[in-house]
Amino acid sequence: MYKIVGIKFKRGGKVYDFDSGAFVLQKGDEVIVETQHGLGYGVVAVPPVTHENQPSERLLKKVFRLANEKDCIQRDKNIEEEKKAHIYCLECIKQLDLKMNLFAVESTFDSGKFTFFFTSDGRVDFRRLVKMLVQKLGVRVEMRQVGIRSQARMCGGLGRCGRILCCTSFLDKFGPVSIRMAKEQGLSLNPTKISGQCGRLMCCLTYEYETYLKLKKNFPRIGSIVKTVKGNGRVIRHNPINNRVLIRFEEGFDTEINIEDIISSKHKPQPLKKKRRRR
């Protein structure tokens, strides 16, 4: 039997699964857990759930113990040290004139290592920067360059829907998003309307894409000539949610009809391009 609990390390951050073992935990409890970088301080976001078998192939890390007052003091101390390290690193970047955007600093729970997250358009030679940071902080330093989408995940924020960004709240990994997904769903192709806080296409474009493809499987192409119970016309727009299409009839008026009212369809052939003769 396995008791799996969801732990969150940052407010609004991703929830990670841990083995709670014999601990009786409730939502909001502060715990110390085992991580790849040593012990970490987290908060229970999802109460323990019992599983007969381990739900994932990867061996889950365990909850080490409940957090005490000393751990809370250490956490607050780490936050202050991260702020100071962030300010000092920005000063060093300005002094060295490096083309990089530093946006976050994280330390391990024991303050033995600081990780500096930044974005940049190209590769950055930060060897001198690392030497300055190590000399000032006296700990191990790691510079990690990430993409703009990863920056949005770590910084968080609100999407145009008014809710917390998907990448911050529940997405485990970024999937491919294309402009075709917006076209299939009949959305505006204006980049400002279909782009997220990171400036890339919104991740939510993938949520209903497969459903739209399935609904539009038997729809005639836009621009094709169709024969309906009301006469012949041209397909102008799809409405797959209501299983209807907008038809512009030969008489010049537009009407939305059910897909079942279409008797037959024929795609209008495109005129052939004339080949240019070589002189």
N, C-alpha and C positions, 0 to 999 in steps of 0.2 A: 504494500500500500504506500502511495506517495501523496504527500500533502503539498500542493503547489500554491505559492502565494505570489501576488504581483507587487513588485517593489518599484517605487519611483524615486530617482535620485535628485531630480530638479523639479521645481514647480512648473507644471504644464509640460513636463518632459515625457519621454517614452517610458512605458511600463515593462519591466523585465521580470521573467519568471525565476523563482528560487524555490529550493526545497526547504519548507519550514520545519521539517523534522518533528520534534516533540513539542515545539513551542505553540502555545495557544495565542493566536494573533487576531487582532481586529483592525478594521480600516482606521488609518490615522496613527497607528502605533509606530514609534520610531525604533529602528533596529540597526544593528551592525551586521553586515553581510560580507561574505567572501567574494572578491572580484579578481579579475586577471591582474590587477595592479595592487593587490593586497586588500586590506579591510576597507569597506566603504560605508558611508552613512546614508540610510534611505528611510523612506516612509511607506507604510503599507497602503497601497492603492486598491488592491483587490484582495479580499479576505481569502484564507486558504480553502482550496477545493481538493477533495480526496479523489485520487485516481488509482485504479488497480495496477496499471502499468505506467511506466514513465512515458509521458506524452510525446517526448521528442527523443531523437536518437542521441543528441548531445547530452552529456552528463551535466545536470544542473548543479550550480553552486548552492551552498547551504547558508541558512541564516545562522550567524555566529552567536549572537546574543541580543538581548534588548538593550537599547541605548540608555545610558545613565546621564546624570547631570554633568559629569566630567566630559562625556562625549559631546554634549550640546555646547559646552564651552569651547571645545576643540573645533567644532563646526563653525561657530561664530568667528573664531580666530582665523580659520582658513579663509573665510569670506573676506575678511579685512586684508589679509595678506594677498589675496588674489587681486583686490582692487589696487593695492599699492604696486604690485608687479605689473598690472595693466598700464598704470600711469607711467611708470618708469620705462616700460618697453616702448610706449608711444614716443617718449622723449628721445630714446635711442634711435628709433626709426627715423625721426625727423633729423637728428644729428647726422646719421649716416646717409640720409636722402635715399631711402629704400622705397621702391614702388610696391608697397604692400598695404593691405587694409586689415589691421588687427581688430578683431571684434570680440574675442573671448579668451579668458584665462582660467584654467582649471587646475587644481592641485589634488594630489592624493590625500587620503584622510590623515596620514601621518606627516603630511607636508614635506615628504622626501623628494617629490618630483612635481614640476610645474609644466603644464602643456599649454602652448600659445597657439591659438587657432587664427588663421588669416586667409584672406583671398588675394589673388593677384592675377593679372592678365598673362603673365609668363613666369618663367623660373626666376627665383630670387636667390642671390648669394648672401645668406644670412650667417656666415661663419663668424664674422666680427661681432654681429649682434649677439650670438650665443655666448661668446666669450665675455661680453659685457654683462650679460644677464647672470651667468654663473658666478662671476666675480662679485656682483652685487648681492645676489640672493643666497649664494652658498649652497645650492641644491642642484639636482639634475634638471636639465632643461631640454624640452622637446619642442621643435617648431613644426607645426602640422598645417600644410596647405590643403584647403578643402574647396569644393565647388560652391557656386552661389546658392544652389538648392540646399546644400548641407548647412550653409550659414543661416538660411531662413529657418531650418529645422531647429538649430541650436538657439537662435535668438527668439523665436516664437513670434506671435502676433495674431491679428484677426484677419480673416479673409473677407472678400466682398460679400459673403453670405452672412457675415456678422458672428461667425463662430471661430474658435481657435483653429489655427492652421492644421490641416490633416497630417502633415509630416511631423508636426510637433506632438499631436495627440495620440495617433494610433498607427500610422503607416510604419511598417517594419523596414521597407526598402523602396527606393524610387523605381517605378516602372517606366517604360518608354511611352511618351505622349507625342502624338503627331497632329498636324493641322487637319488631317483627314477625319479625325474623330469629331472635330467641331463641325465639319461639313456634313457628315452623316447625320448629326443631330440637329441640323438646321440652325446652328448658332451663328451669331455675328462673327465675321472673320477679322474684326477690328482687334489688333493686338492688345490694346489697352483694356478690352473687355474680357478677353479669354486668358490673360496672363495673371499669375499670382504675384505675391509680394516679392518673390525672387526675380521676377522679370521673365520667367519661363512659362510655358503653357501650364495651365492649372492641372494638378493631378486628378481632380474630380472629373475631368473630361473622359477618363477611362471607365468610370463607374457604370455608365449606362450604354457604353458604346456597343457591346456585344448584344444587348437587348434590342437596340435600334436596328442592328444588322439582321437580327432574327425577324423583327416585325416587318422590315422592308424587303424581305426575301422575295415576295410575290408582287411587289409594287412595280408598275411600269416606270421606265426611266423618265426623268424630267426632260421635257422637250419632245417626247415621243407622241405620235398621233394615236388616239384611242377611239374606239367605237363604244358608245354607252347607250343605255336605254333612252337617253334624252337627245342623242345625236352624236356627231363626231366633234372632237376637239383635241386640244394639246394640253399635256400635263404641265402645270406651272409650279406646283409645290406639293410636298408630301406632308401628311399629318399622321404619322404612324401610331401615335398614342391612341387616337380615335379611329384608326383604320380607315382613314379617308384621304382623298387627294383633291387638289384644286384643279379644275378643268376650265380652260378658256375655249368656249365653243366657237364654231365658225361664224355664228351670228354676232360675235363680239362681246358677249357677257361672260363673267366668271362665276362658277358655281362649285361648291365643295360637295362631293358625292362619296358614297361608300365604295370601297374597293370591289364589293360584290356586284355593283351595278355596271362594271366595265365588262363588255362582251369580248372584246379583242383589242390588242394593241400592236402597233407597228412602229418601230423606231424610224424616224425620218432620216433617209440617207444623206450624208454630207456631200456637198459638191466636190468633185475632184479638182485638185490644184493643177493648173496647166504647167507643163514642164517648159522651162526656158531653153530655147535653142542656143547652142554654142555657136559663136561666130568664128 
